[in-house]
C-alpha cells in the first residue's frame, strides 16, 4: 500500500511540467536550471511591473522598468539573450509552418509548361500531397501547443491580477 502511494507520487511528480520550457527541470544541469529559473523570475517580475504601470495609465517597455534597471550588467545580458531566444523560437515555428505550404505551392507550379512531364509521363503530384500532409500535421501540432500555452498564460495572468490588486491596495 505504501509502496504504491510512493510510485504514484513519483509518477505525478514526473508528469509536472513548468510553463514555457522544453525539458523538465530534473533533466537540466544545475547551471541550466539556475539560468532558466532566474530569467523566468525576472521576466515575470518585469511583466507584473509593466502591468501595474499600464493599469495606472503609463505603459513602459521592459528595459524601462525599475526591476530591469536594478539588474547587474551580466544579468541584463543574460535576460536579453533569453528574450531574443524566445523570439527566435517563434520565428522558427512560423517558418516550419509556412515551409510545407510553400513547397506544396511550388510543386504544383509548372515551369516548362508541362512539356517535360508530357514527354516523360512522370507525375510529380504525389510530392505535393506529401508536403500538404506535413503542413496539416504541423498545423495541428502548433495549434495544440498554442492552446496549451494560452491556457497556461491565462492561469498565470490570474495570479498576476491578484498580485497587482495587492500592490494597488498598498
Phi and psi in degrees as GROMACS dihedral restraints (atoms count N, CA, C in turn):
[ dihedral_restraints ]
;  ai    aj    ak    al  type     phi  dphi    fc
    3     4     5     6     1   -67.0    20    10
    4     5     6     7     1   -39.3    20    10
    6     7     8     9     1   -63.9    20    10
    7     8     9    10     1   -40.5    20    10
    9    10    11    12     1   -67.2    20    10
   10    11    12    13     1   -33.5    20    10
   12    13    14    15     1   -66.9    20    10
   13    14    15    16     1   -39.7    20    10
   15    16    17    18     1   -66.0    20    10
   16    17    18    19     1   -40.2    20    10
   18    19    20    21     1   -65.8    20    10
   19    20    21    22     1   -44.7    20    10
   21    22    23    24     1   -66.7    20    10
   22    23    24    25     1   -34.0    20    10
   24    25    26    27     1   -65.9    20    10
   25    26    27    28     1   -41.2    20    10
   27    28    29    30     1   -64.2    20    10
   28    29    30    31     1   -38.7    20    10
   30    31    32    33     1   -64.8    20    10
   31    32    33    34     1   -42.1    20    10
   33    34    35    36     1   -64.0    20    10
   34    35    36    37     1   -41.5    20    10
   36    37    38    39     1   -65.3    20    10
   37    38    39    40     1   -36.1    20    10
   39    40    41    42     1   -72.4    20    10
   40    41    42    43     1   -24.2    20    10
   42    43    44    45     1   -82.7    20    10
   43    44    45    46     1   -17.7    20    10
   45    46    47    48     1   -68.1    20    10
   46    47    48    49     1   134.0    20    10
   48    49    50    51     1  -131.9    20    10
   49    50    51    52     1   142.7    20    10
   51    52    53    54     1   -84.4    20    10
   52    53    54    55     1   156.9    20    10
   54    55    56    57     1   -71.7    20    10
   55    56    57    58     1   148.9    20    10
   57    58    59    60     1    55.6    20    10
   58    59    60    61     1    51.4    20    10
   60    61    62    63     1  -148.7    20    10
   61    62    63    64     1   154.1    20    10
   63    64    65    66     1   -86.6    20    10
   64    65    66    67     1   -33.5    20    10
   66    67    68    69     1  -130.0    20    10
   67    68    69    70     1   159.7    20    10
   69    70    71    72     1   -66.0    20    10
   70    71    72    73     1   150.9    20    10
   72    73    74    75     1   -60.3    20    10
   73    74    75    76     1   -33.0    20    10
   75    76    77    78     1   -68.7    20    10
   76    77    78    79     1   -21.8    20    10
   78    79    80    81     1   -86.2    20    10
   79    80    81    82     1   -11.0    20    10
   81    82    83    84     1   -84.1    20    10
   82    83    84    85     1   153.6    20    10
   84    85    86    87     1   -73.0    20    10
   85    86    87    88     1   160.8    20    10
   87    88    89    90     1   -57.2    20    10
   88    89    90    91     1   -36.8    20    10
   90    91    92    93     1   -68.4    20    10
   91    92    93    94     1   -44.2    20    10
   93    94    95    96     1   -61.0    20    10
   94    95    96    97     1   -41.9    20    10
   96    97    98    99     1   -62.5    20    10
   97    98    99   100     1   -45.8    20    10
   99   100   101   102     1   -62.1    20    10
  100   101   102   103     1   -46.3    20    10
  102   103   104   105     1   -63.0    20    10
  103   104   105   106     1   -45.4    20    10
  105   106   107   108     1   -61.3    20    10
  106   107   108   109     1   -49.5    20    10
  108   109   110   111     1   -65.6    20    10
  109   110   111   112     1   -37.5    20    10
  111   112   113   114     1   -64.6    20    10
  112   113   114   115     1   -48.0    20    10
  114   115   116   117     1   -68.0    20    10
  115   116   117   118     1   -36.3    20    10
  117   118   119   120     1   -64.8    20    10
  118   119   120   121     1   -42.8    20    10
  120   121   122   123     1   -65.1    20    10
  121   122   123   124     1   -44.1    20    10
  123   124   125   126     1   -60.5    20    10
  124   125   126   127     1   -44.8    20    10
  126   127   128   129     1   -62.5    20    10
  127   128   129   130     1   -42.8    20    10
  129   130   131   132     1   -64.9    20    10
  130   131   132   133     1   -42.2    20    10
  132   133   134   135     1   -65.0    20    10
  133   134   135   136     1   -39.7    20    10
  135   136   137   138     1   -66.1    20    10
  136   137   138   139     1   -42.0    20    10
  138   139   140   141     1   -63.2    20    10
  139   140   141   142     1   -38.2    20    10
  141   142   143   144     1   -65.4    20    10
  142   143   144   145     1   -44.4    20    10
  144   145   146   147     1   -63.3    20    10
  145   146   147   148     1   -39.0    20    10
  147   148   149   150     1   -64.1    20    10
  148   149   150   151     1   -41.9    20    10
  150   151   152   153     1   -65.4    20    10
  151   152   153   154     1   -39.6    20    10
  153   154   155   156     1   -64.5    20    10
  154   155   156   157     1   -46.1    20    10
  156   157   158   159     1   -68.3    20    10
  157   158   159   160     1   -35.4    20    10
  159   160   161   162     1   -68.0    20    10
  160   161   162   163     1   -35.0    20    10
  162   163   164   165     1   -68.1    20    10
  163   164   165   166     1   -27.7    20    10
  165   166   167   168     1   -87.4    20    10
  166   167   168   169     1     3.8    20    10
  168   169   170   171     1    91.4    20    10
  169   170   171   172     1    14.9    20    10
  171   172   173   174     1  -134.4    20    10
  172   173   174   175     1    80.1    20    10
  174   175   176   177     1   -67.2    20    10
  175   176   177   178     1   140.9    20    10
  177   178   179   180     1  -131.7    20    10
  178   179   180   181     1   158.1    20    10
  180   181   182   183     1   -80.1    20    10
  181   182   183   184     1   164.8    20    10
  183   184   185   186     1   -64.5    20    10
  184   185   186   187     1   -30.7    20    10
  186   187   188   189     1   -85.4    20    10
  187   188   189   190     1     0.9    20    10
  189   190   191   192     1  -103.0    20    10
  190   191   192   193     1    -1.8    20    10
  192   193   194   195     1   -75.5    20    10
  193   194   195   196     1   154.6    20    10
  195   196   197   198     1   -65.0    20    10
  196   197   198   199     1   -36.7    20    10
  198   199   200   201     1   -63.0    20    10
  199   200   201   202     1   -42.6    20    10
  201   202   203   204     1   -67.0    20    10
  202   203   204   205     1   -39.3    20    10
  204   205   206   207     1   -65.5    20    10
  205   206   207   208     1   -27.8    20    10
  207   208   209   210     1   -80.4    20    10
  208   209   210   211     1   -10.8    20    10
  210   211   212   213     1   -70.6    20    10
  211   212   213   214     1   152.8    20    10
  213   214   215   216     1   -75.6    20    10
  214   215   216   217     1   170.5    20    10
  216   217   218   219     1   -62.5    20    10
  217   218   219   220     1   -41.8    20    10
  219   220   221   222     1   -65.1    20    10
  220   221   222   223     1   -40.8    20    10
  222   223   224   225     1   -65.5    20    10
  223   224   225   226     1   -38.3    20    10
  225   226   227   228     1   -63.9    20    10
  226   227   228   229     1   -43.7    20    10
  228   229   230   231     1   -61.9    20    10
  229   230   231   232     1   -45.0    20    10
  231   232   233   234     1   -63.5    20    10
  232   233   234   235     1   -41.4    20    10
  234   235   236   237     1   -67.0    20    10
  235   236   237   238     1   -42.1    20    10
  237   238   239   240     1   -63.6    20    10
  238   239   240   241     1   -37.8    20    10
  240   241   242   243     1   -62.3    20    10
  241   242   243   244     1   -41.0    20    10
  243   244   245   246     1   -62.0    20    10
  244   245   246   247     1   -45.3    20    10
  246   247   248   249     1   -64.8    20    10
  247   248   249   250     1   -43.4    20    10
  249   250   251   252     1   -65.1    20    10
  250   251   252   253     1   -36.8    20    10
  252   253   254   255     1   -68.3    20    10
  253   254   255   256     1   -33.7    20    10
  255   256   257   258     1   -65.7    20    10
  256   257   258   259     1   -39.0    20    10
  258   259   260   261     1   -65.9    20    10
  259   260   261   262     1   -41.8    20    10
  261   262   263   264     1   -61.2    20    10
  262   263   264   265     1   -38.9    20    10
  264   265   266   267     1   -62.8    20    10
  265   266   267   268     1   -38.8    20    10
  267   268   269   270     1   -65.1    20    10
  268   269   270   271     1   -41.5    20    10
  270   271   272   273     1   -66.0    20    10
  271   272   273   274     1   -40.6    20    10
  273   274   275   276     1   -64.7    20    10
  274   275   276   277     1   -37.9    20    10
  276   277   278   279     1   -64.5    20    10
  277   278   279   280     1   -42.2    20    10
  279   280   281   282     1   -65.0    20    10
  280   281   282   283     1   -39.7    20    10
  282   283   284   285     1   -63.0    20    10
  283   284   285   286     1   -40.9    20    10
  285   286   287   288     1   -67.4    20    10
  286   287   288   289     1   -26.8    20    10
  288   289   290   291     1   -80.0    20    10
  289   290   291   292     1   -36.9    20    10
  291   292   293   294     1   -84.5    20    10
  292   293   294   295     1   -30.5    20    10
  294   295   296   297     1   -57.1    20    10
  295   296   297   298     1   -48.4    20    10
  297   298   299   300     1   -64.2    20    10
  298   299   300   301     1   -33.6    20    10
  300   301   302   303     1   -66.3    20    10
  301   302   303   304     1   -42.1    20    10
  303   304   305   306     1   -65.2    20    10
  304   305   306   307     1   -39.7    20    10
  306   307   308   309     1   -63.1    20    10
  307   308   309   310     1   -40.3    20    10
  309   310   311   312     1   -61.8    20    10
  310   311   312   313     1   -43.7    20    10
  312   313   314   315     1   -65.3    20    10
  313   314   315   316     1   -41.7    20    10
  315   316   317   318     1   -70.4    20    10
  316   317   318   319     1   -31.3    20    10
  318   319   320   321     1   -71.2    20    10
  319   320   321   322     1   -28.4    20    10
  321   322   323   324     1   -80.5    20    10
  322   323   324   325     1   -16.6    20    10
  324   325   326   327     1   -79.9    20    10
  325   326   327   328     1   137.5    20    10
  327   328   329   330     1  -110.5    20    10
  328   329   330   331     1   117.7    20    10
  330   331   332   333     1   -83.5    20    10
  331   332   333   334     1   -35.2    20    10
  333   334   335   336     1   -94.8    20    10
  334   335   336   337     1     4.5    20    10
  336   337   338   339     1    71.8    20    10
  337   338   339   340     1    33.6    20    10
  339   340   341   342     1    65.9    20    10
  340   341   342   343     1     9.5    20    10
  342   343   344   345     1   -67.2    20    10
  343   344   345   346     1   -42.2    20    10
  345   346   347   348     1   -71.8    20    10
  346   347   348   349     1   -42.7    20    10
  348   349   350   351     1   -65.0    20    10
  349   350   351   352     1   -38.7    20    10
  351   352   353   354     1   -66.2    20    10
  352   353   354   355     1   -36.1    20    10
  354   355   356   357     1   -79.1    20    10
  355   356   357   358     1   -30.5    20    10
  357   358   359   360     1   -95.3    20    10
  358   359   360   361     1   -21.5    20    10
  360   361   362   363     1    78.5    20    10
  361   362   363   364     1     9.2    20    10
  363   364   365   366     1   -78.3    20    10
  364   365   366   367     1   139.4    20    10
  366   367   368   369     1  -118.0    20    10
  367   368   369   370     1    96.0    20    10
  369   370   371   372     1   -83.3    20    10
  370   371   372   373     1    18.4    20    10
  372   373   374   375     1   -69.6    20    10
  373   374   375   376     1   -25.8    20    10
  375   376   377   378     1   -66.1    20    10
  376   377   378   379     1   -27.3    20    10
  378   379   380   381     1   -64.9    20    10
  379   380   381   382     1   -37.1    20    10
  381   382   383   384     1   -63.6    20    10
  382   383   384   385     1   -38.7    20    10
  384   385   386   387     1   -69.2    20    10
  385   386   387   388     1   -34.7    20    10
  387   388   389   390     1   -64.5    20    10
  388   389   390   391     1   -44.8    20    10
  390   391   392   393     1   -62.0    20    10
  391   392   393   394     1   -40.6    20    10
  393   394   395   396     1   -64.6    20    10
  394   395   396   397     1   -40.4    20    10
  396   397   398   399     1   -62.3    20    10
  397   398   399   400     1   -42.8    20    10
  399   400   401   402     1   -62.3    20    10
  400   401   402   403     1   -41.6    20    10
  402   403   404   405     1   -60.1    20    10
  403   404   405   406     1   -43.7    20    10
  405   406   407   408     1   -65.5    20    10
  406   407   408   409     1   -43.9    20    10
  408   409   410   411     1   -63.0    20    10
  409   410   411   412     1   -45.6    20    10
  411   412   413   414     1   -63.1    20    10
  412   413   414   415     1   -39.8    20    10
  414   415   416   417     1   -60.8    20    10
  415   416   417   418     1   -44.4    20    10
  417   418   419   420     1   -65.0    20    10
  418   419   420   421     1   -41.4    20    10
  420   421   422   423     1   -62.2    20    10
  421   422   423   424     1   -48.6    20    10
  423   424   425   426     1   -66.8    20    10
  424   425   426   427     1   -34.8    20    10
  426   427   428   429     1   -63.9    20    10
  427   428   429   430     1   -43.7    20    10
  429   430   431   432     1   -65.9    20    10
  430   431   432   433     1   -42.0    20    10
  432   433   434   435     1   -67.4    20    10
  433   434   435   436     1   -33.3    20    10
  435   436   437   438     1   -64.6    20    10
  436   437   438   439     1   -43.2    20    10
  438   439   440   441     1   -63.8    20    10
  439   440   441   442     1   -43.8    20    10
  441   442   443   444     1   -62.4    20    10
  442   443   444   445     1   -40.4    20    10
  444   445   446   447     1   -65.5    20    10
  445   446   447   448     1   -41.9    20    10
  447   448   449   450     1   -65.5    20    10
  448   449   450   451     1   -39.0    20    10
  450   451   452   453     1   -65.6    20    10
  451   452   453   454     1   -38.4    20    10
  453   454   455   456     1   -66.3    20    10
  454   455   456   457     1   -40.8    20    10
  456   457   458   459     1   -65.0    20    10
  457   458   459   460     1   -37.0    20    10
  459   460   461   462     1   -62.3    20    10
  460   461   462   463     1   -42.5    20    10
  462   463   464   465     1   -63.4    20    10
  463   464   465   466     1   -43.9    20    10
  465   466   467   468     1   -67.4    20    10
  466   467   468   469     1   -35.2    20    10
  468   469   470   471     1   -66.8    20    10
  469   470   471   472     1   -32.1    20    10
  471   472   473   474     1   -61.7    20    10
  472   473   474   475     1   -42.7    20    10
  474   475   476   477     1   -66.8    20    10
  475   476   477   478     1   -38.7    20    10
  477   478   479   480     1   -62.6    20    10
  478   479   480   481     1   -41.7    20    10
  480   481   482   483     1   -62.6    20    10
  481   482   483   484     1   -38.6    20    10
  483   484   485   486     1   -63.6    20    10
  484   485   486   487     1   -42.8    20    10
  486   487   488   489     1   -65.0    20    10
  487   488   489   490     1   -40.8    20    10
  489   490   491   492     1   -62.8    20    10
  490   491   492   493     1   -42.1    20    10
  492   493   494   495     1   -60.6    20    10
  493   494   495   496     1   -39.2    20    10
  495   496   497   498     1   -68.4    20    10
  496   497   498   499     1   -37.8    20    10
  498   499   500   501     1   -67.4    20    10
  499   500   501   502     1   -36.9    20    10
  501   502   503   504     1   -66.2    20    10
  502   503   504   505     1   -36.4    20    10
  504   505   506   507     1   -65.9    20    10
  505   506   507   508     1   -30.4    20    10
